[in-house]
Amino acid sequence: MSFVHFLAAISFLFLAACEFQPPKTASVGGYELQLSTDPAPLMVGQNAAVSLLIRDGLNQPVTDCKVRFRQHMPGHEMSLDNTFVPMTDPAKVGKYTAQSGEFRMGGDWVLEVGFVCGADSHTVPFDYHLEWPE
């Protein structure tokens, strides 16, 4: 094995060991959505920065929307499940951001995004699974 192949193999193993979750995508009503979190994947015991990119059918940013999200665990209803967090796009580039609450336990979570753009109103759930820390 050459040194270059060795470095490539080590790099691949390192990247495989680093859990990375690409943004989640959805299409609704002519809008393309891309939801990402930091950290990615989401981690038990931590909050996360949540970002939503909204593009139109021509791949242009959509900047004049009212956007919010909530986080909840289906089947484990809690009082905060109905708390929606407003998301803002201060740079007017179609990237709406906010901070989540703490993900207190492992299991199945939903980040439910609601947005109103003009007369269009949509709600889109994004499913996540959090592993309990070892």
NORWO-V892760 format. One record per residue. N is the residue number from 0. RES is the residue in one letter. PSI is psi in radians with two decimals (* if undefined). OMEGA is omega in whole degrees, -180 to 180 (NA if undefined). Layout:
n = <N:N>
res = <RES:RES>
psi = <PSI:PSI>
omega = <OMEGA:OMEGA>
//
This chain:
n = <0:1:2:3:4:5:6:7:8:9:10:11:12:13:14:15:16:17:18:19:20:21:22:23:24:25:26:27:28:29:30:31:32:33:34:35:36:37:38:39:40:41:42:43:44:45:46:47:48:49:50:51:52:53:54:55:56:57:58:59:60:61:62:63:64:65:66:67:68:69:70:71:72:73:74:75:76:77:78:79:80:81:82:83:84:85:86:87:88:89:90:91:92:93:94:95:96:97:98:99:100:101:102:103:104:105:106:107:108:109:110:111:112:113:114:115:116:117:118:119:120:121:122:123:124:125:126:127:128:129:130:131:132:133>
res = <M:S:F:V:H:F:L:A:A:I:S:F:L:F:L:A:A:C:E:F:Q:P:P:K:T:A:S:V:G:G:Y:E:L:Q:L:S:T:D:P:A:P:L:M:V:G:Q:N:A:A:V:S:L:L:I:R:D:G:L:N:Q:P:V:T:D:C:K:V:R:F:R:Q:H:M:P:G:H:E:M:S:L:D:N:T:F:V:P:M:T:D:P:A:K:V:G:K:Y:T:A:Q:S:G:E:F:R:M:G:G:D:W:V:L:E:V:G:F:V:C:G:A:D:S:H:T:V:P:F:D:Y:H:L:E:W:P:E>
psi = <2.25:2.86:-0.68:-0.77:-0.66:-0.83:-0.68:-0.73:-0.74:-0.74:-0.75:-0.79:-0.68:-0.81:-0.62:-0.61:-0.55:1.88:2.17:2.35:2.05:2.82:2.60:2.54:2.72:2.72:2.32:2.27:0.56:0.05:2.50:2.20:2.52:1.95:2.24:2.74:2.72:1.88:2.81:1.92:2.86:2.63:2.44:2.38:0.07:2.73:3.05:2.60:2.24:2.25:2.37:2.09:2.29:2.18:2.66:-3.08:-0.29:0.23:0.48:2.51:2.50:2.04:-0.23:0.93:2.75:2.08:2.48:2.86:2.83:2.68:2.40:2.85:1.91:2.35:-0.13:1.02:2.33:2.86:-0.54:-0.07:-0.43:0.22:2.04:2.41:2.16:2.50:2.48:2.75:1.22:-0.51:-0.10:0.87:0.23:0.28:1.86:2.33:2.72:3.00:2.32:3.00:-3.14:2.42:1.74:-0.25:2.76:2.79:-2.85:2.22:2.75:2.27:1.91:2.03:2.29:2.37:2.57:2.10:1.87:-2.18:-0.08:2.29:2.25:2.65:2.28:2.17:2.44:2.11:2.44:2.61:2.12:2.30:2.46:2.45:2.60:*>
omega = <179:179:179:178:178:179:179:180:179:179:179:-180:179:-180:178:-180:178:179:177:179:178:178:175:-177:176:174:179:173:-179:178:174:-177:175:-178:177:179:173:15:175:12:175:-176:177:178:-179:168:178:168:-178:-180:178:172:177:178:176:-178:178:-180:177:179:177:-167:-174:-179:169:-173:176:176:171:176:179:177:177:180:178:-174:179:-177:-179:-178:-179:178:178:-180:178:178:-177:178:-173:-179:-179:178:-180:179:-177:-174:175:178:178:167:-179:172:-167:-178:176:179:-178:179:174:167:-176:-178:174:178:178:177:-175:179:-178:177:-177:172:-177:176:174:-176:178:173:179:177:173:176:-179:NA>
//
